[in-house]
Amino acid sequence: MNVLAIPLLIPLFAGALSLALWRSTRWQRVIAVLATASLLVSSIVLLQAVLQDGYVVLHTAQWAAPFGITLVADLLAAIMVVLTGIIAFVIAIYSLAATPAGHEKFGYYPLLHLLLAGVVGSFITGDLFNLFVWFEVMLLASFALLTLGGERAQMEGAIKYVTLNLFSSAIFLMAVGLLYGMVGTLNMADLAQKIAQVEDQGMITVVAMLFLISFGIKAAAFPLFFWLPASYHTPQVAVSALFAGLLTKVGVYALFRVFTLIFVHDVAYTHTILLWIAALTMLTGVLGAAAQFEFRRILSFHIVSQIGYMLLGLALFTPLAIIGGVFYIMHHILVKTALFLVSGISYRLLGSYELRDLGGLYRKKPLLAILFLIPALSLAGIPPLSGFFAKFIVLRAGIEAEAYVVTGIALLVGLLTMYSMIKIWAEVFWKATPEHTHEQKPLTDAVVDRGHWPLYVPIMILGCGTLLIGFYGQPIFVLAEQAAAQLLNPQGYIDAVLGVQP
Amino acid sequence: MEVVMAFVVATLFSCALYMMMRRSIVKLVIGLILLSNAANLLIFVVSGLTRGAPPLIIEGVDPSPFVADPLPQALILTAIVISFGVLAFAVVLIRRAYEVVKTDDLDQMKDTDT
């Protein structure tokens, strides 16, 4: 069996198995941990195979390239699958302790696997319509996960989330249809080759903009990002963390894919628009966060602002900038998930996400404070953590490309990120515990979360990840460099999928 | 025929967007349904309408005027199935939201925005 199909089949199979074992949450838990662990292992095997061969291609059912559905992994896709594996594994461990029993009974684990299948499928597909199908698989699972529990805030958040995402899917479908009408193929490699032959290049730009809108909504880019801070803080925390780590990055990945492979005919126009979208995404996200006083809402707005940095890497479209974008994605997925998981533990201890009801955790839980501080400082870009290098590469690329205004905005956003992180630090960890906490659970020494290692281990793994990228960044940088080189040289991708043509 | 269909698609899109911008959640879902139908019809139109031609190629004959393209139909069929599933979820969601929030007015559902 091809190494490419396994990371996709594992979550699908595990999802089906968990559904079959609907009554036994104990077995579903076991399957969740085992399946995500094997997903991680198989994704590392895939990454090694890609590092060795450059590209791994699978023509499903032996239909040769532009006719069948092709699965392709280049280095970026393989990296994304590995990151999916890491996040899936830590979330599965965290879920063991954090998922309410009611959610487990109503299909939390099957939905989790289905979501992962959708995410992995989106990363490794080489066909635009197939990408749409995987998006929908992922979305439907995420809708159900978002509304598990059925509280008022979840319903209100879900309506916005569902509407905007369905709207984005409809635009995606339109764009796919228009593209097929003009080019007559939907295989990405084939498209990349044939798109230059279309006479009406203006229409291609229109379709490119439709893709930009659609993926921009999914990536939570300016101006259609507001579904994200309205919904990401409503579900239980393991779901929030999973969404925060992975889902928007699927949109970013799709943007990276189509705007390096397919729509490179008019870079001066399309990528300039992307550049301003990136700048405004950064700025609005960080300003939104500055106005918030709820733990997870602050973090949600910071997802938006960080998406801007990744898009900035893509928009500058120089080799260094693409490296920066890829590096930033790797850094951000680990760090953001860790921060959401910390917010979950603080909720467990104090029964609230509101900053004014939290406090005193530095005294009571010094370990938790350190586990927060590492990803928080990394997010703000303090050396020697991973965020510093990620920001450094993107900013340097910005200066080299002489995009001074946008670079200045990026620097300012880094400063404001620091402000938000200090705000959380001061309120949650340094301030004395408030007398009357929002809900009934006050923090006393009696609140010992013994036996809750599944809550802490995931954050430690992710924290080690960001430290590793910070202190031992060279191999990661080389990895990002190779991925960027592949992205900027689409001919290799085309040849790998269609076979070298005479 | 293409021109007529283009106007039908345009009308569907404008109705969909109008319904989505109303305040009632029921109308919102109707808007979403119209939107997905409009997108499906758009694929159908842009890939060319062929009447009375089977999607079969006779050997040795230039196929261009005599053959229908089966791929758009396959795409639309897939999209219809997907949108059916998603919209079924959306209908359940608005019912549940109505039960929990006790209003169908989107302007009242602003708790998570600020």
Chai-1 contact restraints between the chains, C-beta under 6 A:
chainA,res_idxA,chainB,res_idxB,connection_type,confidence,min_distance_angstrom,max_distance_angstrom,comment,restraint_id
A,F129,B,L75,contact,1.0,0.0,6.0,A-B,restraint_1
A,E136,B,I82,contact,1.0,0.0,6.0,A-B,restraint_2
A,F143,B,F89,contact,1.0,0.0,6.0,A-B,restraint_3
A,R152,B,V100,contact,1.0,0.0,6.0,A-B,restraint_4
A,R152,B,V101,contact,1.0,0.0,6.0,A-B,restraint_5
A,A153,B,D111,contact,1.0,0.0,6.0,A-B,restraint_6
A,A153,B,T112,contact,1.0,0.0,6.0,A-B,restraint_7
A,M155,B,A97,contact,1.0,0.0,6.0,A-B,restraint_8
A,M155,B,V100,contact,1.0,0.0,6.0,A-B,restraint_9
A,E156,B,M109,contact,1.0,0.0,6.0,A-B,restraint_10
A,E156,B,D111,contact,1.0,0.0,6.0,A-B,restraint_11
A,E156,B,T112,contact,1.0,0.0,6.0,A-B,restraint_12
A,G157,B,T112,contact,1.0,0.0,6.0,A-B,restraint_13
A,A158,B,L93,contact,1.0,0.0,6.0,A-B,restraint_14
A,I159,B,A97,contact,1.0,0.0,6.0,A-B,restraint_15
A,V162,B,A90,contact,1.0,0.0,6.0,A-B,restraint_16
A,L166,B,L32,contact,1.0,0.0,6.0,A-B,restraint_17
A,A170,B,L35,contact,1.0,0.0,6.0,A-B,restraint_18
A,A170,B,S36,contact,1.0,0.0,6.0,A-B,restraint_19
A,A170,B,A39,contact,1.0,0.0,6.0,A-B,restraint_20
A,L173,B,A39,contact,1.0,0.0,6.0,A-B,restraint_21
A,L173,B,A79,contact,1.0,0.0,6.0,A-B,restraint_22
A,M174,B,A39,contact,1.0,0.0,6.0,A-B,restraint_23
A,M174,B,L42,contact,1.0,0.0,6.0,A-B,restraint_24
A,G177,B,L42,contact,1.0,0.0,6.0,A-B,restraint_25
A,G177,B,I43,contact,1.0,0.0,6.0,A-B,restraint_26
A,G177,B,V46,contact,1.0,0.0,6.0,A-B,restraint_27
A,L178,B,V46,contact,1.0,0.0,6.0,A-B,restraint_28
A,Y180,B,S47,contact,1.0,0.0,6.0,A-B,restraint_29
A,G181,B,V46,contact,1.0,0.0,6.0,A-B,restraint_30
A,G181,B,S47,contact,1.0,0.0,6.0,A-B,restraint_31
A,A230,B,T112,contact,1.0,0.0,6.0,A-B,restraint_32
A,A230,B,D113,contact,1.0,0.0,6.0,A-B,restraint_33
